[in-house]
Amino acid sequence: MPLPNILSNLNSLIALGKNMDSIIIIGAGAAGLMAAYELSKHNKNIILLEAKNRLGGRIHTVYDPAFSQHLETGAEFIHGNLPLTFCLLKEAGIPYHTISGKMVHLKKEKNKVVKDDENDNWDEAMDEMKNLKADMPLKNFLDTFFNDDKYKALRSSVKNFAGGFDLADITTASTKSLYREWKEEWGDQYRVDGGYKLLIDYLEKQCKKNGCIINTNCCAKKISWQKNEVNIITMCSRFFKGNKLVVTVPVSVLQKNNKSEDYIEFAPAIPEHINAAKNIGFGTVIKIFLEFEESFWSKKTNDAAFIITEENISTWWTQLPVKNNLLIGWVGGEKAISLKDNTNEEILGLALQSLANTFQINIDLIKTKLKASKVSNWWKEPDINGGYSFNTIKSVDAKKVLEKPVENTIFFSGEALYQEVPIGTVEAALASGKKTAQQVLKIIK
């Protein structure tokens, strides 16, 4: 055998032996990178496998020259004073700024669109949620306590908020969990200057500096395992071997069956953990980015950070305090699912018509003012198929199961496992990744 081939085979055997003492992490989103960062600080051999050709998962900052600024097609906000996120931003020297502006509600009244400052009995609903003895799905809660005609507006408002903000299916969503989240005063909201990708880039840089091996376009398909040994085959027939495994894929992937392209096979099967994953809710979202020649909406909604309407695309936000002509539409939960099979062009048309109706401007005129547009439909995103998790009435027990490692060999992590508030956030993913890393280190020691 030629000497180069002998050396190549020898290097492969050396690498394979080294990988036996490796911790493999599937998924290089916020949770996976955070777990890798924490583990690699302790001189552990870390191999990250990422199905996509980029890192970040549901963090996806796009720098499109057609727009005047970057676009956060995925995670965008820092919801309050979140310790781990701020600690990492400070460590990385990444600036951020506070969002300013008001939330403006617009509704149709006598063929006009007017501001609506009424809370539609929300205080009464929150009091009833607080005093709820046994948890129940939100739909059951509304049907039980607010079924009178006088609460019609409230039922619509609560349903839209749960679906739009939490991406929750009200037929399964936990009322107690939603109350726990809604009662919190998050304080200021923030955006990362330059985009969340800067945080992902920092974690990637630190992981590589600590010796982590990161493989993109590397989709895990079959995990064969026994105690303290895992063997992974990827879609492209690559093989990886280690003694611990951290799975940080979105919970939506764990919910897939063997007929799905995103299905991951465990051999032997781990039914307790997979069934637990199916008891955590996972909603979807569509974001629409529109940049115009002028901010025509400011004439009616001056100083508005968020604009809530009664149209098909009902939620919009500006970039305040940054003043520009970019408007972002948001469709979540049930409404997003109803549009899942629509083309991006059809969704764009609905968005423009919604704005025309809201601001009572001819749609052809709005189209002439449009400079750039982009639709990000997370339902159609491979290896993700949605936005973020929400709690069902079974989620508390499900998360307890998923936080237990399988034979101290397979660990699960991600925003869906976070048990504090707010859930469904970058902070939740980072905190879960760090907690899982500490759990692995404790077992190894």
C-alpha positions as CSV (number, residue, x, y, z in Angstrom):
1,M,0.0,0.0,0.0
2,P,1.4,3.4,-0.9
3,L,2.8,5.4,2.0
4,P,0.2,8.3,1.7
5,N,-2.6,5.8,2.0
6,I,-1.0,4.1,5.1
7,L,-0.6,7.5,6.8
8,S,-4.2,8.4,5.9
9,N,-5.6,5.2,7.4
10,L,-3.4,5.6,10.4
11,N,-4.7,9.1,11.0
12,S,-8.3,7.9,10.7
13,L,-7.6,5.2,13.3
14,I,-6.0,7.8,15.6
15,A,-9.0,10.1,15.1
16,L,-11.5,7.3,15.7
17,G,-9.7,6.3,19.0
18,K,-9.7,9.9,20.1
19,N,-13.4,10.3,19.2
20,M,-14.3,7.4,21.5
21,D,-13.6,9.8,24.4
22,S,-15.6,12.6,22.6
23,I,-18.9,14.3,23.5
24,I,-21.0,14.6,20.4
25,I,-23.5,17.4,20.2
26,I,-26.3,17.3,17.6
27,G,-27.5,20.7,16.6
28,A,-25.4,23.9,16.5
29,G,-28.1,26.4,17.5
30,A,-27.8,28.5,20.7
31,A,-28.2,25.5,23.0
32,G,-25.8,23.3,21.2
33,L,-23.1,26.0,20.9
34,M,-23.6,27.0,24.5
35,A,-23.2,23.4,25.6
36,A,-20.1,23.0,23.5
37,Y,-18.6,26.3,24.8
38,E,-19.1,25.2,28.5
39,L,-17.8,21.6,27.9
40,S,-14.8,22.7,25.9
41,K,-13.7,25.0,28.7
42,H,-13.0,21.8,30.6
43,N,-10.8,20.4,27.9
44,K,-13.4,17.9,26.6
45,N,-13.2,16.7,23.0
46,I,-16.3,18.1,21.4
47,I,-17.8,17.3,18.0
48,L,-20.8,19.3,16.8
49,L,-23.0,18.0,14.0
50,E,-25.2,20.6,12.3
51,A,-27.7,19.6,9.6
52,K,-27.7,23.1,7.9
53,N,-24.9,24.9,6.1
54,R,-24.9,27.6,8.8
55,L,-24.8,27.8,12.6
56,G,-27.5,29.3,14.8
57,G,-30.6,27.3,14.1
58,R,-33.6,29.5,14.8
59,I,-31.2,32.5,15.0
60,H,-30.8,33.6,11.4
61,T,-29.6,37.1,10.7
62,V,-29.6,37.9,7.0
63,Y,-27.6,40.7,5.4
64,D,-29.5,41.4,2.2
65,P,-28.2,44.4,0.2
66,A,-31.7,45.1,-1.0
67,F,-32.5,46.3,2.5
68,S,-31.0,49.2,4.4
69,Q,-30.2,47.1,7.5
70,H,-29.8,43.4,8.5
71,L,-32.9,41.2,8.9
72,E,-33.6,39.0,11.9
73,T,-35.5,36.3,10.1
74,G,-35.6,34.2,13.3
75,A,-35.0,35.4,16.9
76,E,-35.0,39.2,17.1
77,F,-35.7,40.5,20.7
78,I,-34.2,40.2,24.1
79,H,-37.3,40.0,26.3
80,G,-36.2,41.8,29.4
81,N,-33.1,41.8,31.5
82,L,-32.0,38.3,30.9
83,P,-28.7,37.5,32.8
84,L,-27.1,34.9,30.6
85,T,-27.7,36.7,27.3
86,F,-26.4,39.9,28.7
87,C,-23.4,38.2,30.2
88,L,-22.4,36.7,26.8
89,L,-23.0,40.0,25.0
90,K,-20.8,41.8,27.5
91,E,-18.1,39.0,27.3
92,A,-18.1,39.3,23.5
93,G,-18.2,43.1,23.4
94,I,-21.4,43.1,21.4
95,P,-23.6,46.2,21.8
96,Y,-27.4,46.3,22.1
97,H,-30.1,48.9,22.4
98,T,-33.4,49.4,24.1
99,I,-36.6,49.3,22.0
100,S,-38.7,52.5,22.3
101,G,-42.2,53.3,21.2
102,K,-45.8,52.3,22.1
103,M,-48.0,49.4,21.3
104,V,-50.9,50.7,19.2
105,H,-54.2,48.7,18.7
106,L,-56.2,49.6,15.6
107,K,-59.7,48.5,14.8
108,K,-62.4,49.2,12.3
109,E,-65.3,51.4,13.4
110,K,-67.9,53.0,11.1
111,N,-65.7,52.4,8.0
112,K,-62.8,54.0,9.8
113,V,-59.7,52.6,11.4
114,V,-59.3,54.0,14.9
115,K,-57.1,53.4,18.0
116,D,-58.5,51.0,20.5
117,D,-57.2,51.4,24.1
118,E,-59.7,49.0,25.8
119,N,-58.4,45.9,27.5
120,D,-61.5,43.7,26.7
121,N,-61.8,42.4,30.3
122,W,-58.2,41.2,30.4
123,D,-57.8,42.0,34.1
124,E,-60.8,39.8,34.9
125,A,-59.3,36.9,32.8
126,M,-56.0,37.2,34.5
127,D,-57.6,37.1,38.0
128,E,-59.5,33.9,37.0
129,M,-56.3,32.4,35.6
130,K,-54.5,33.2,38.9
131,N,-57.1,31.4,41.0
132,L,-57.4,28.4,38.7
133,K,-57.1,25.2,40.9
134,A,-56.5,22.5,38.3
135,D,-54.7,23.2,35.0
136,M,-56.6,22.9,31.8
137,P,-56.2,23.8,28.1
138,L,-56.8,27.5,27.4
139,K,-59.8,26.8,25.2
140,N,-61.5,24.9,28.0
141,F,-60.7,27.8,30.4
142,L,-62.3,30.3,28.1
143,D,-65.3,28.0,27.5
144,T,-65.8,27.4,31.2
145,F,-65.3,31.0,32.6
146,F,-65.9,33.4,29.7
147,N,-68.5,31.8,27.5
148,D,-71.1,34.7,27.7
149,D,-71.6,36.9,24.7
150,K,-70.3,39.9,26.6
151,Y,-66.8,38.2,26.6
152,K,-66.7,37.6,22.8
153,A,-64.1,40.3,22.3
154,L,-62.0,38.9,25.2
155,R,-62.1,35.4,23.9
156,S,-60.9,36.6,20.5
157,S,-58.2,38.8,22.1
158,V,-56.9,36.0,24.4
159,K,-56.9,33.5,21.5
160,N,-55.0,35.9,19.2
161,F,-52.4,36.8,21.8
162,A,-51.8,33.1,22.8
163,G,-51.4,32.1,19.1
164,G,-49.6,35.2,17.9
165,F,-47.2,35.8,20.8
166,D,-46.7,32.3,22.3
167,L,-47.5,30.4,19.0
168,A,-49.8,28.3,21.2
169,D,-52.5,25.9,20.2
170,I,-55.3,26.9,22.6
171,T,-56.8,23.3,22.5
172,T,-53.6,22.0,24.2
173,A,-51.8,25.0,25.7
174,S,-51.5,25.1,29.5
175,T,-53.5,27.9,31.0
176,K,-51.4,28.0,34.2
177,S,-48.2,28.3,32.1
178,L,-49.6,31.1,30.0
179,Y,-50.6,33.0,33.2
180,R,-47.2,32.5,34.6
181,E,-45.7,34.1,31.6
182,W,-48.2,36.8,31.0
183,K,-48.1,38.1,34.6
184,E,-44.4,38.8,34.4
185,E,-43.3,42.4,33.8
186,W,-40.4,41.9,31.5
187,G,-39.3,45.5,31.6
188,D,-37.4,46.9,28.7
189,Q,-37.1,45.0,25.4
190,Y,-33.8,45.0,23.4
191,R,-32.3,44.3,20.1
192,V,-28.7,43.2,19.3
193,D,-26.8,45.8,17.3
194,G,-25.8,44.1,14.0
195,G,-28.0,41.1,14.7
196,Y,-28.0,38.0,16.9
197,K,-25.6,36.3,14.5
198,L,-22.8,38.2,16.1
199,L,-23.5,36.2,19.3
200,I,-23.5,32.9,17.3
201,D,-20.2,34.0,15.6
202,Y,-18.7,34.6,19.0
203,L,-19.7,31.2,20.4
204,E,-18.4,29.5,17.3
205,K,-15.1,31.3,17.6
206,Q,-14.7,30.4,21.2
207,C,-15.7,26.8,20.6
208,K,-13.1,26.4,17.8
209,K,-10.5,28.2,20.0
210,N,-11.1,25.5,22.6
211,G,-10.6,22.7,20.1
212,C,-14.2,21.9,19.1
213,I,-14.7,20.3,15.7
214,I,-17.8,21.7,14.0
215,N,-19.3,19.8,11.0
216,T,-22.0,21.6,8.9
217,N,-24.2,19.9,6.3
218,C,-24.1,16.9,8.6
219,C,-27.5,15.7,9.4
220,A,-27.7,12.8,12.0
221,K,-30.1,10.1,10.9
222,K,-29.3,7.0,13.0
223,I,-28.0,6.9,16.5
224,S,-26.9,3.4,17.7
225,W,-25.9,3.4,21.3
226,Q,-25.1,1.5,24.5
227,K,-24.0,2.8,27.8
228,N,-21.1,5.2,27.4
229,E,-20.9,4.6,23.6
230,V,-22.7,6.3,20.7
231,N,-22.4,5.7,17.0
232,I,-23.9,8.2,14.6
233,I,-24.5,7.8,10.9
234,T,-25.4,11.0,9.0
235,M,-27.5,11.5,5.9
236,C,-24.3,11.8,3.8
237,S,-23.1,8.4,5.2
238,R,-20.4,9.9,7.5
239,F,-19.7,8.1,10.8
240,F,-19.0,9.5,14.2
241,K,-18.2,7.8,17.5
242,G,-18.2,9.1,21.0
243,N,-19.0,8.1,24.6
244,K,-21.6,10.9,25.4
245,L,-24.3,12.5,23.2
246,V,-26.1,15.8,23.7
247,V,-29.2,16.2,21.4
248,T,-30.2,19.9,21.0
249,V,-32.4,19.6,17.9
250,P,-35.8,21.4,18.1
251,V,-38.4,19.4,19.9
252,S,-40.3,19.4,16.6
253,V,-37.7,17.0,15.1
254,L,-38.0,14.6,18.0
255,Q,-41.8,14.5,17.3
256,K,-41.3,13.3,13.8
257,N,-42.2,9.7,12.8
258,N,-40.1,7.4,10.6
259,K,-41.9,8.6,7.4
260,S,-40.5,12.1,7.8
261,E,-37.2,13.2,6.2
262,D,-36.3,14.9,9.5
263,Y,-36.7,11.7,11.6
264,I,-33.8,10.6,13.7
265,E,-33.7,6.9,14.6
266,F,-32.4,5.7,18.0
267,A,-31.3,2.1,18.3
268,P,-32.3,0.8,20.7
269,A,-35.3,3.0,20.9
270,I,-35.9,5.4,23.8
271,P,-39.7,5.6,23.9
272,E,-40.0,7.3,27.2
273,H,-38.0,10.4,26.1
274,I,-39.5,10.5,22.6
275,N,-43.1,10.3,24.0
276,A,-42.2,13.1,26.4
277,A,-41.0,15.3,23.5
278,K,-44.4,14.8,21.9
279,N,-46.1,16.3,25.0
280,I,-44.4,19.7,24.5
281,G,-46.1,22.1,22.2
282,F,-44.3,23.6,19.2
283,G,-45.8,26.4,17.2
284,T,-44.9,28.0,13.9
285,V,-44.4,31.6,12.6
286,I,-44.1,33.6,9.4
287,K,-42.2,36.9,9.3
288,I,-42.6,39.4,6.5
289,F,-40.1,42.1,5.9
290,L,-41.1,45.2,3.9
291,E,-39.0,48.3,3.2
292,F,-40.8,51.2,1.7
293,E,-39.8,54.6,0.3
294,E,-41.5,56.3,3.3
295,S,-43.0,55.3,6.6
296,F,-46.6,56.0,5.7
297,W,-47.8,54.2,8.9
298,S,-46.3,56.9,11.1
299,K,-48.9,59.4,10.1
300,K,-51.5,57.4,12.0
301,T,-49.3,55.5,14.5
302,N,-46.7,58.0,15.5
303,D,-44.1,56.6,17.9
304,A,-45.5,53.1,17.5
305,A,-43.2,50.2,18.2
306,F,-45.9,47.6,17.7
307,I,-49.1,47.9,15.6
308,I,-51.9,45.4,16.2
309,T,-54.7,45.3,13.7
310,E,-57.8,43.1,12.7
311,E,-56.4,42.1,9.3
312,N,-55.1,38.7,8.0
313,I,-51.6,39.9,8.8
314,S,-52.5,41.5,12.1
315,T,-49.2,42.2,13.9
316,W,-46.5,44.6,12.7
317,W,-43.5,46.3,14.3
318,T,-41.1,49.1,13.5
319,Q,-37.5,49.5,14.3
320,L,-37.8,52.4,16.9
321,P,-35.7,54.0,18.2
322,V,-34.0,53.4,14.9
323,K,-36.0,55.5,12.4
324,N,-36.2,53.9,8.9
325,N,-38.9,52.6,6.5
326,L,-38.7,49.0,7.5
327,L,-41.9,47.3,8.7
328,I,-42.0,43.7,9.9
329,G,-45.2,41.6,9.8
330,W,-45.7,38.6,12.1
331,V,-48.1,35.7,11.8
332,G,-48.0,33.0,14.5
333,G,-49.8,29.9,15.7
334,E,-53.1,28.9,14.1
335,K,-53.0,31.7,11.5
336,A,-49.5,30.7,10.4
337,I,-50.5,27.1,10.0
338,S,-53.4,28.2,7.8
339,L,-50.9,29.8,5.5
340,K,-48.3,27.0,5.6
341,D,-48.9,25.9,2.1
342,N,-49.1,29.4,0.6
343,T,-46.3,30.6,-1.6
344,N,-44.2,33.5,-0.5
345,E,-45.7,35.6,-3.3
346,E,-49.2,34.9,-1.9
347,I,-48.2,35.7,1.6
348,L,-46.6,39.0,0.4
349,G,-49.9,39.8,-1.3
350,L,-51.8,39.2,1.9
351,A,-49.4,41.4,3.8
352,L,-49.7,44.3,1.4
353,Q,-53.5,44.1,1.3
354,S,-53.6,44.0,5.1
355,L,-51.6,47.2,5.2
356,A,-53.8,48.8,2.6
357,N,-56.9,48.0,4.6
358,T,-55.4,49.1,7.9
359,F,-54.1,52.5,6.7
360,Q,-56.8,52.9,4.0
361,I,-54.4,53.4,1.2
362,N,-54.8,52.0,-2.3
363,I,-52.9,48.8,-2.6
364,D,-51.4,49.8,-6.0
365,L,-50.0,52.9,-4.3
366,I,-48.5,50.8,-1.5
367,K,-46.9,48.5,-4.1
368,T,-45.2,51.5,-5.9
369,K,-43.7,52.5,-2.5
370,L,-42.3,49.1,-1.8
371,K,-38.5,48.9,-2.3
372,A,-37.6,45.4,-0.9
373,S,-39.5,42.4,0.5
374,K,-38.7,39.0,2.1
375,V,-40.9,36.3,3.5
376,S,-39.5,33.9,6.1
377,N,-41.8,30.9,6.6
378,W,-40.5,28.7,9.4
379,W,-43.0,26.0,8.8
380,K,-41.1,25.2,5.6
381,E,-37.7,25.3,7.2
382,P,-36.1,21.8,7.0
383,D,-34.8,20.3,10.3
384,I,-36.9,22.9,12.2
385,N,-40.5,23.1,10.9
386,G,-41.7,25.9,13.2
387,G,-40.8,28.7,15.5
388,Y,-40.5,27.8,19.2
389,S,-42.1,25.8,22.0
390,F,-45.1,26.4,24.2
391,N,-46.2,24.5,27.3
392,T,-49.1,22.0,27.1
393,I,-50.7,20.7,30.3
394,K,-48.4,17.7,30.1
395,S,-45.2,19.7,29.5
396,V,-44.1,20.0,33.1
397,D,-43.8,16.2,33.5
398,A,-42.4,15.8,30.0
399,K,-39.5,18.2,30.7
400,K,-38.7,16.3,33.8
401,V,-38.3,13.1,31.7
402,L,-36.2,14.8,29.0
403,E,-33.9,16.3,31.6
404,K,-33.0,12.8,32.8
405,P,-30.1,11.3,30.7
406,V,-30.6,8.0,29.0
407,E,-28.2,5.6,30.8
408,N,-26.0,8.6,31.6
409,T,-25.1,8.6,27.9
410,I,-27.7,10.5,25.9
411,F,-28.7,14.0,27.1
412,F,-31.3,16.4,25.7
413,S,-31.2,20.2,25.7
414,G,-32.9,23.2,24.1
415,E,-35.3,26.0,24.7
416,A,-38.2,23.5,24.8
417,L,-36.7,22.0,28.0
418,Y,-36.4,25.3,29.9
419,Q,-38.6,25.4,33.0
420,E,-38.4,29.1,33.9
421,V,-39.8,32.1,32.1
422,P,-39.7,33.4,29.4
423,I,-39.8,30.1,27.4
424,G,-39.2,30.0,23.6
425,T,-36.3,32.5,23.8
426,V,-32.6,32.6,23.1
427,E,-32.1,33.0,26.8
428,A,-34.0,29.7,27.4
429,A,-31.8,27.9,24.8
430,L,-28.6,29.3,26.3
431,A,-29.6,28.4,29.8
432,S,-30.6,24.9,28.9
433,G,-27.3,24.3,27.0
434,K,-25.3,25.5,30.0
435,K,-27.3,23.4,32.4
436,T,-26.9,20.3,30.3
437,A,-23.2,20.9,30.0
438,Q,-22.9,21.0,33.8
439,Q,-25.0,17.8,34.0
440,V,-22.6,16.0,31.7
441,L,-19.5,17.3,33.5
442,K,-20.9,16.1,36.8
443,I,-21.5,12.6,35.5
444,I,-18.1,12.4,33.8
445,K,-16.3,13.4,37.0
